[in-house]
Amino acid sequence: MLRAAGLCLIIAVAVWTPLAPAQTPAPAAGNITLVEAVSRGRQYGTQIQSASLAVALAKEDWSQARAATMPQVNAFSQYIYTQGNGTPSGVFVANDGIHVYNEQAVIHQEALALVRHGEIQRAQAAQAVAQAKVDVARRGIDATVITDYFAIVAAQRKFINAQTSVREAEQFLDISEKLEKGGEAAHADVVKAQLLLQQRQRDLQDAQVNIDKARIALGVLIFPDLRADFTVEDDLATPALLPPLPDAQSQAVATSPDLKAARLSIDEAGYDVNVAKYGYLPSLGIDVFYGIDANQFAVNTTYPRQPGGDIPPERHNLGYAAQATLNIPVWNWGATRSKIKQAELRKQQAQLDLTLAQRTLQGNLAATYREAQGALAQIDSLKASADLSAENLRLTLLRYQAGEATAFEVVDAQSTLTAARGAVDDGLARYRVALATLQSLTGAI
């Protein structure tokens, strides 16, 4: 009875306990092309986001530089109490009275800032440099995405090759077992075939691990969160033409964000020199005050009537005042000259950076183009080697079945074919990576 009651209780709890809501898995990303991968990398790349923040910061610098040329309005509120000593001014004779109230609106304008635009131009140039560095960061992300993308393609092809190698090892094991049963092969051949099959199975597992690792490496770049549930388009067999080197060089120079950033840095450094020279020029400040500066906090002050005297006039406290201040620099121990020299040195450094960027671009373009040429020239040879290796394995198996070849020769032929297939895939991926990198350098991607 107790067991029956307990069973009923368990069933009741199971029935009435609310089920936890099922977690809806995120939809799979599906098949991704190279162009889409590059676009996603630009969208989620943290380097690009950091560079974009630098653009936003530079834009605020420009806003502040422009605001500095406009009239500034401030509210001034002050109360001064001076110890009394029987006189109208109190202990401190410089004060206007024992009680002083200041409630004023102050407008300040640096008059010569209206004709000096160096700070604004410098801020604009800095913003342009920051924007160019966004493109530099984008090119860097592109290069990483391209490498990781074709790493997945190559890993997927090697996985297929590993599957083929497993089937070939299974075929060799089957042949060796049949020959052993017929007394035509030693048991050592069967053992060697078993060892070969186990090695090929481990290679297949490693190939799957390499695919997963390559997907993770790319998924970190092209998704907002870590994902690996996607595939990439295998277009290694699609013929892709290599553009002429002169055309690639002209396009690379025209679209290089590194060169653009270096040139804009020179402009920014030139504005730094102009701003530093402002230290030799005078400044003219104009201030306008409007409000109350009186011994009573009131618009009008009414003085008390003295015994036997006349009624004093009412004093109007609300009013305005203006002042102009001209500051002429005379001597600052060479600080202005040092700032100008420092700005000129920065400009020289920017010019050197431009020269270095030009040389780096030329070197990267030439090296990438040569890499693509070398990889393209070897593709036909690699394919021919793979075909010969496949034919060699077929003939070696026939010779082994006829008793004219050893198991070692079969294993060697299979290993040679596996390496040849992998070399073909590596060669195709090598060419496509070099070509995609070249397209990135020329702005084609």
TORDRENFI-391301 format. One line per field, with one value per residue (C-alpha): residue number from 1; residue in three letters; x, y negated, z. Coordinates in nm, 2 decimals, padded with zeros to 4 digits. Each point is the difference from the previous one (the first is absolute). Last residue first. Example, Ala and Ser with C-alpha at 12.3 -4.5 7.8 and 13.67 -1.06 7.14 Angstrom:
nr <- c(2/1)
rest <- c(SER/ALA)
px <- c(01.37/-00.14)
py <- c(00.11/00.34)
pz <- c(00.71/00.07)
END
This chain:
nr <- c(445/444/443/442/441/440/439/438/437/436/435/434/433/432/431/430/429/428/427/426/425/424/423/422/421/420/419/418/417/416/415/414/413/412/411/410/409/408/407/406/405/404/403/402/401/400/399/398/397/396/395/394/393/392/391/390/389/388/387/386/385/384/383/382/381/380/379/378/377/376/375/374/373/372/371/370/369/368/367/366/365/364/363/362/361/360/359/358/357/356/355/354/353/352/351/350/349/348/347/346/345/344/343/342/341/340/339/338/337/336/335/334/333/332/331/330/329/328/327/326/325/324/323/322/321/320/319/318/317/316/315/314/313/312/311/310/309/308/307/306/305/304/303/302/301/300/299/298/297/296/295/294/293/292/291/290/289/288/287/286/285/284/283/282/281/280/279/278/277/276/275/274/273/272/271/270/269/268/267/266/265/264/263/262/261/260/259/258/257/256/255/254/253/252/251/250/249/248/247/246/245/244/243/242/241/240/239/238/237/236/235/234/233/232/231/230/229/228/227/226/225/224/223/222/221/220/219/218/217/216/215/214/213/212/211/210/209/208/207/206/205/204/203/202/201/200/199/198/197/196/195/194/193/192/191/190/189/188/187/186/185/184/183/182/181/180/179/178/177/176/175/174/173/172/171/170/169/168/167/166/165/164/163/162/161/160/159/158/157/156/155/154/153/152/151/150/149/148/147/146/145/144/143/142/141/140/139/138/137/136/135/134/133/132/131/130/129/128/127/126/125/124/123/122/121/120/119/118/117/116/115/114/113/112/111/110/109/108/107/106/105/104/103/102/101/100/99/98/97/96/95/94/93/92/91/90/89/88/87/86/85/84/83/82/81/80/79/78/77/76/75/74/73/72/71/70/69/68/67/66/65/64/63/62/61/60/59/58/57/56/55/54/53/52/51/50/49/48/47/46/45/44/43/42/41/40/39/38/37/36/35/34/33/32/31/30/29/28/27/26/25/24/23/22/21/20/19/18/17/16/15/14/13/12/11/10/9/8/7/6/5/4/3/2/1)
rest <- c(ILE/ALA/GLY/THR/LEU/SER/GLN/LEU/THR/ALA/LEU/ALA/VAL/ARG/TYR/ARG/ALA/LEU/GLY/ASP/ASP/VAL/ALA/GLY/ARG/ALA/ALA/THR/LEU/THR/SER/GLN/ALA/ASP/VAL/VAL/GLU/PHE/ALA/THR/ALA/GLU/GLY/ALA/GLN/TYR/ARG/LEU/LEU/THR/LEU/ARG/LEU/ASN/GLU/ALA/SER/LEU/ASP/ALA/SER/ALA/LYS/LEU/SER/ASP/ILE/GLN/ALA/LEU/ALA/GLY/GLN/ALA/GLU/ARG/TYR/THR/ALA/ALA/LEU/ASN/GLY/GLN/LEU/THR/ARG/GLN/ALA/LEU/THR/LEU/ASP/LEU/GLN/ALA/GLN/GLN/LYS/ARG/LEU/GLU/ALA/GLN/LYS/ILE/LYS/SER/ARG/THR/ALA/GLY/TRP/ASN/TRP/VAL/PRO/ILE/ASN/LEU/THR/ALA/GLN/ALA/ALA/TYR/GLY/LEU/ASN/HIS/ARG/GLU/PRO/PRO/ILE/ASP/GLY/GLY/PRO/GLN/ARG/PRO/TYR/THR/THR/ASN/VAL/ALA/PHE/GLN/ASN/ALA/ASP/ILE/GLY/TYR/PHE/VAL/ASP/ILE/GLY/LEU/SER/PRO/LEU/TYR/GLY/TYR/LYS/ALA/VAL/ASN/VAL/ASP/TYR/GLY/ALA/GLU/ASP/ILE/SER/LEU/ARG/ALA/ALA/LYS/LEU/ASP/PRO/SER/THR/ALA/VAL/ALA/GLN/SER/GLN/ALA/ASP/PRO/LEU/PRO/PRO/LEU/LEU/ALA/PRO/THR/ALA/LEU/ASP/ASP/GLU/VAL/THR/PHE/ASP/ALA/ARG/LEU/ASP/PRO/PHE/ILE/LEU/VAL/GLY/LEU/ALA/ILE/ARG/ALA/LYS/ASP/ILE/ASN/VAL/GLN/ALA/ASP/GLN/LEU/ASP/ARG/GLN/ARG/GLN/GLN/LEU/LEU/LEU/GLN/ALA/LYS/VAL/VAL/ASP/ALA/HIS/ALA/ALA/GLU/GLY/GLY/LYS/GLU/LEU/LYS/GLU/SER/ILE/ASP/LEU/PHE/GLN/GLU/ALA/GLU/ARG/VAL/SER/THR/GLN/ALA/ASN/ILE/PHE/LYS/ARG/GLN/ALA/ALA/VAL/ILE/ALA/PHE/TYR/ASP/THR/ILE/VAL/THR/ALA/ASP/ILE/GLY/ARG/ARG/ALA/VAL/ASP/VAL/LYS/ALA/GLN/ALA/VAL/ALA/GLN/ALA/ALA/GLN/ALA/ARG/GLN/ILE/GLU/GLY/HIS/ARG/VAL/LEU/ALA/LEU/ALA/GLU/GLN/HIS/ILE/VAL/ALA/GLN/GLU/ASN/TYR/VAL/HIS/ILE/GLY/ASP/ASN/ALA/VAL/PHE/VAL/GLY/SER/PRO/THR/GLY/ASN/GLY/GLN/THR/TYR/ILE/TYR/GLN/SER/PHE/ALA/ASN/VAL/GLN/PRO/MET/THR/ALA/ALA/ARG/ALA/GLN/SER/TRP/ASP/GLU/LYS/ALA/LEU/ALA/VAL/ALA/LEU/SER/ALA/SER/GLN/ILE/GLN/THR/GLY/TYR/GLN/ARG/GLY/ARG/SER/VAL/ALA/GLU/VAL/LEU/THR/ILE/ASN/GLY/ALA/ALA/PRO/ALA/PRO/THR/GLN/ALA/PRO/ALA/LEU/PRO/THR/TRP/VAL/ALA/VAL/ALA/ILE/ILE/LEU/CYS/LEU/GLY/ALA/ALA/ARG/LEU/MET)
px <- c(03.68/00.15/00.18/00.34/00.15/-00.32/00.01/00.36/-00.09/-00.28/00.25/00.25/-00.26/-00.13/00.34/00.08/-00.34/00.06/00.36/-00.12/-00.27/00.24/00.26/-00.26/-00.08/00.37/00.05/-00.28/00.13/00.36/-00.14/-00.20/00.30/00.22/-00.26/-00.02/00.37/00.02/-00.25/00.24/-00.03/00.01/-00.25/-00.27/-00.22/00.29/00.07/-00.36/00.01/00.33/-00.17/-00.29/00.22/00.23/-00.30/-00.12/00.35/00.02/-00.33/00.11/00.33/-00.19/-00.21/00.30/00.17/-00.32/-00.02/00.37/00.00/-00.30/00.17/00.31/-00.20/-00.21/00.31/00.16/-00.30/-00.01/00.38/-00.03/-00.31/00.15/00.32/-00.17/-00.23/00.29/00.19/-00.29/-00.07/00.36/00.01/-00.33/00.15/00.30/-00.23/-00.18/00.33/00.09/-00.33/00.05/00.34/-00.17/-00.24/00.29/00.18/-00.32/-00.04/00.36/-00.03/-00.31/00.18/00.31/00.02/-00.35/00.07/-00.22/-00.34/-00.26/-00.33/-00.27/-00.30/-00.33/-00.26/-00.37/-00.25/-00.37/-00.29/-00.24/00.08/-00.22/00.04/-00.30/00.06/00.05/-00.31/00.13/00.13/-00.14/00.03/00.16/-00.22/00.09/00.17/-00.21/00.20/-00.14/00.04/00.05/00.26/00.14/00.36/00.02/00.14/-00.31/-00.03/00.17/00.37/00.16/00.35/00.22/00.33/00.27/00.30/00.34/00.19/00.33/-00.18/-00.21/00.31/-00.09/-00.34/00.17/00.25/-00.28/-00.19/00.30/-00.01/-00.36/00.08/00.29/-00.24/-00.24/00.27/00.08/-00.37/-00.04/00.31/-00.12/-00.35/00.13/-00.25/00.19/00.34/-00.16/-00.18/00.31/00.20/-00.26/-00.03/00.38/00.00/-00.25/-00.31/00.02/-00.30/-00.22/-00.11/-00.26/00.15/00.07/-00.36/-00.09/-00.27/00.02/-00.20/-00.17/-00.07/00.33/-00.13/00.16/-00.20/-00.03/00.09/00.26/00.33/-00.06/-00.16/00.32/00.22/-00.28/-00.05/00.37/00.00/-00.30/00.16/00.33/-00.19/-00.17/00.34/00.14/-00.27/00.07/00.37/-00.08/-00.20/00.29/00.23/-00.23/-00.03/00.38/00.04/-00.26/00.18/00.33/-00.16/-00.15/00.34/00.16/-00.25/00.19/-00.16/-00.09/-00.14/-00.35/-00.12/00.30/-00.09/-00.36/00.13/00.25/-00.27/-00.24/00.27/00.09/-00.36/-00.04/00.31/-00.14/-00.33/00.19/00.20/-00.32/-00.13/00.33/-00.03/-00.35/00.14/00.29/-00.26/-00.18/00.33/00.10/-00.34/00.03/00.35/-00.14/-00.23/00.26/00.25/-00.27/-00.13/00.34/00.08/-00.34/00.04/00.33/-00.16/-00.29/00.25/00.16/-00.34/-00.07/00.34/-00.12/-00.28/00.24/00.22/-00.31/-00.10/00.36/-00.02/-00.33/00.15/00.30/-00.22/-00.20/00.31/00.15/-00.30/00.11/-00.21/-00.29/00.25/00.14/-00.30/00.02/-00.36/-00.14/-00.35/-00.06/-00.35/00.01/-00.12/00.25/-00.11/00.23/-00.07/00.24/00.06/00.18/00.31/00.35/-00.03/00.01/-00.12/-00.34/-00.07/-00.28/00.20/-00.09/00.24/-00.20/00.15/-00.04/-00.25/00.02/-00.27/00.05/-00.19/00.14/-00.19/00.20/-00.03/00.28/00.02/00.10/00.36/00.03/-00.31/00.18/00.28/-00.24/-00.20/00.33/00.11/-00.35/00.06/00.34/-00.17/-00.25/00.28/00.19/-00.32/00.00/00.36/-00.11/-00.30/00.23/00.24/-00.29/-00.10/-00.38/-00.11/00.33/00.02/-00.36/00.08/00.31/-00.20/-00.27/00.26/00.16/-00.33/-00.19/-00.22/-00.25/00.01/-00.20/-00.30/00.05/-00.14/-00.33/00.04/-00.31/-00.19/00.02/-00.29/-00.24/-00.02/-00.35/00.06/00.34/-00.13/-00.30/00.21/00.23/-00.30/-00.15/00.32/00.02/-00.35/00.07/00.32/-00.18/-00.28)
py <- c(-04.35/-00.16/-00.26/00.08/00.13/00.21/00.14/00.10/00.17/00.19/00.11/00.11/00.19/00.15/00.12/00.15/00.17/00.17/00.10/00.14/00.20/00.14/00.08/00.18/00.22/00.07/00.08/00.26/00.15/00.04/00.16/00.24/00.09/00.05/00.23/00.20/00.02/00.12/00.27/00.14/00.02/00.28/00.24/-00.06/-00.17/-00.22/-00.08/-00.10/-00.21/-00.17/-00.08/-00.17/-00.19/-00.12/-00.12/-00.20/-00.14/-00.09/-00.19/-00.18/-00.09/-00.14/-00.21/-00.14/-00.08/-00.18/-00.20/-00.10/-00.30/-00.14/00.02/-00.18/-00.27/-00.06/-00.02/-00.24/-00.22/00.01/-00.09/-00.28/-00.15/00.03/-00.17/-00.28/-00.06/-00.01/-00.24/-00.24/00.03/-00.07/-00.31/-00.12/00.07/-00.21/-00.29/00.04/-00.01/-00.33/-00.14/00.10/-00.17/-00.32/00.02/00.03/-00.30/-00.21/00.11/-00.08/-00.35/-00.07/00.12/-00.22/-00.15/-00.14/-00.37/-00.27/00.15/-00.28/00.03/-00.24/-00.01/-00.17/-00.09/-00.04/-00.10/00.04/-00.11/00.08/-00.19/-00.32/-00.23/-00.19/-00.36/-00.11/-00.15/-00.33/-00.04/-00.10/00.35/00.23/00.17/00.36/00.08/00.18/00.25/00.13/00.34/00.16/00.21/-00.30/-00.12/00.01/00.18/00.11/00.13/-00.02/00.05/00.00/00.14/-00.04/00.18/-00.09/00.23/-00.09/00.22/00.18/00.30/00.03/00.16/00.33/00.00/-00.02/00.28/00.22/-00.07/00.14/00.31/00.06/-00.03/00.25/00.24/-00.03/00.14/00.29/00.09/00.00/00.21/00.25/00.00/00.13/-00.06/-00.18/00.16/00.34/-00.07/-00.11/00.30/00.25/-00.14/00.01/00.36/00.14/00.16/00.37/00.19/00.22/00.34/00.16/00.32/-00.18/-00.11/00.18/-00.21/-00.01/00.18/-00.11/00.12/-00.13/-00.29/-00.22/-00.32/-00.31/00.20/-00.05/-00.01/00.26/00.23/00.00/00.15/00.23/00.12/00.08/00.19/00.20/00.09/00.09/00.23/00.17/00.05/00.14/00.26/00.10/00.03/00.23/00.21/00.00/00.12/00.28/00.11/00.01/00.20/00.25/00.02/00.07/00.27/00.16/-00.01/00.16/00.28/00.11/00.00/00.26/00.27/-00.05/-00.13/-00.24/-00.12/-00.08/-00.18/-00.21/-00.10/-00.11/-00.19/-00.17/-00.10/-00.13/-00.21/-00.14/-00.08/-00.18/-00.19/-00.12/-00.12/-00.18/-00.16/-00.13/-00.14/-00.15/-00.18/-00.14/-00.11/-00.19/-00.18/-00.08/-00.14/-00.19/-00.20/-00.04/-00.16/-00.22/-00.11/-00.10/-00.21/-00.16/-00.10/-00.18/-00.17/-00.12/-00.14/-00.20/-00.12/-00.12/-00.16/-00.22/-00.12/-00.09/-00.19/-00.19/-00.09/-00.12/-00.22/-00.15/-00.07/-00.17/-00.21/-00.11/-00.09/-00.18/-00.21/-00.34/-00.29/00.02/00.11/-00.36/-00.12/00.24/-00.05/-00.01/-00.07/-00.02/00.00/-00.16/00.03/-00.17/-00.10/-00.20/-00.05/-00.19/-00.24/-00.06/00.19/-00.15/-00.16/00.34/-00.07/-00.12/-00.20/-00.23/-00.08/00.11/00.29/00.28/00.33/00.07/00.24/00.09/00.18/00.14/00.13/00.01/00.16/00.09/-00.06/00.09/-00.16/00.24/00.10/00.26/00.17/00.09/00.16/00.19/00.13/00.11/00.18/00.17/00.13/00.13/00.20/00.14/00.10/00.17/00.19/00.12/00.13/00.20/00.14/00.10/00.17/00.18/00.16/00.06/-00.18/00.02/00.37/00.04/-00.16/00.21/00.32/-00.11/-00.05/00.33/00.19/00.13/00.31/00.03/-00.22/00.25/-00.13/-00.06/00.28/-00.06/00.10/00.19/-00.16/00.20/00.23/-00.07/00.27/00.14/00.33/00.08/-00.08/00.22/00.29/-00.03/00.00/00.30/00.19/-00.09/00.12/00.33/00.05/-00.07/00.24)
pz <- c(-05.23/-00.31/00.20/-00.15/00.32/00.07/-00.35/00.05/00.33/-00.18/-00.27/00.26/00.20/-00.33/-00.10/00.34/00.01/-00.34/00.10/00.34/-00.17/-00.25/00.27/00.21/-00.30/-00.05/00.37/-00.01/-00.33/00.15/00.31/-00.21/-00.21/00.31/00.16/-00.32/-00.03/00.36/-00.07/-00.25/-00.38/-00.26/00.17/-00.26/00.25/00.10/-00.37/-00.04/00.32/-00.13/-00.33/00.16/00.25/-00.28/-00.20/00.30/00.05/-00.37/00.02/00.32/-00.17/-00.30/00.23/00.18/-00.34/-00.12/00.33/00.01/-00.23/00.18/00.34/-00.13/-00.17/00.31/00.22/-00.25/00.01/00.38/00.02/-00.25/00.17/00.35/-00.11/-00.19/00.29/00.25/-00.22/-00.02/00.37/00.08/-00.22/00.17/00.34/-00.09/-00.10/00.33/00.19/-00.18/00.10/00.36/-00.01/-00.13/00.30/00.25/-00.16/00.03/00.36/00.08/-00.16/00.21/00.32/-00.07/00.35/-00.01/-00.10/-00.16/-00.08/-00.04/00.19/-00.10/00.24/-00.09/00.26/00.02/00.27/00.04/00.22/00.28/00.32/-00.05/00.31/00.13/00.08/00.36/00.18/00.14/00.35/00.34/00.13/-00.27/-00.25/-00.07/-00.33/-00.26/-00.21/-00.33/-00.17/00.34/00.19/00.18/00.01/-00.38/-00.30/-00.19/-00.36/-00.33/-00.07/-00.35/-00.05/-00.31/-00.02/-00.25/-00.03/-00.14/-00.24/00.06/00.16/-00.31/-00.15/00.18/-00.18/-00.34/00.08/00.12/-00.32/-00.19/00.22/-00.09/-00.37/00.04/00.19/-00.29/-00.23/00.23/00.05/-00.38/-00.05/00.26/-00.15/-00.33/-00.28/-00.26/00.08/-00.01/-00.32/-00.18/00.12/-00.09/-00.35/-00.04/00.13/-00.25/00.18/00.10/-00.13/00.22/-00.12/00.23/00.15/00.32/00.03/00.32/00.16/00.38/00.26/00.31/00.36/00.15/00.21/00.27/00.02/-00.21/-00.31/-00.27/00.20/00.27/-00.26/-00.21/00.28/00.11/-00.35/-00.03/00.33/-00.11/-00.34/00.17/00.24/-00.29/-00.18/00.33/00.01/-00.36/00.07/00.29/-00.24/-00.24/00.28/00.10/-00.37/-00.04/00.32/-00.12/-00.34/00.17/00.22/-00.31/-00.18/00.31/-00.03/-00.31/-00.35/-00.26/00.24/-00.13/00.34/00.00/-00.35/00.12/00.30/-00.21/-00.24/00.27/00.18/-00.33/-00.06/00.35/-00.05/-00.32/00.17/00.28/-00.26/-00.16/00.33/00.06/-00.34/00.09/00.33/-00.19/-00.22/00.31/00.15/-00.32/00.00/00.37/-00.05/-00.29/00.23/00.27/-00.25/-00.16/00.34/00.13/-00.32/00.01/00.37/-00.09/-00.29/00.22/00.25/-00.27/-00.12/00.36/-00.01/-00.28/00.21/00.28/-00.24/-00.13/00.36/00.07/-00.31/00.11/00.35/-00.16/-00.22/00.30/00.20/-00.29/-00.07/00.12/-00.13/00.25/00.27/-00.01/00.20/00.29/00.12/00.35/00.10/00.38/00.16/00.34/00.36/00.23/00.35/00.23/00.37/00.22/-00.28/-00.33/00.10/-00.04/00.35/00.16/00.36/-00.11/-00.32/00.14/00.32/00.36/00.01/-00.17/-00.09/-00.37/-00.15/-00.37/-00.19/-00.36/-00.29/-00.35/-00.29/-00.30/-00.38/-00.24/-00.34/-00.28/-00.10/00.27/-00.13/-00.32/00.19/00.22/-00.30/-00.17/00.32/00.01/-00.36/00.11/00.27/-00.24/-00.24/00.28/00.08/-00.36/00.05/00.31/-00.20/-00.28/00.23/00.17/-00.33/00.00/-00.31/-00.19/00.07/-00.12/-00.33/-00.05/00.08/-00.25/-00.27/00.07/-00.02/00.30/00.01/00.28/00.31/00.20/00.18/00.37/00.21/00.17/00.37/00.11/00.28/00.32/00.05/00.28/00.27/00.00/-00.18/00.16/00.34/-00.05/-00.13/00.30/00.24/-00.16/00.03/00.37/00.06/-00.17/00.20/00.32/-00.09)
END
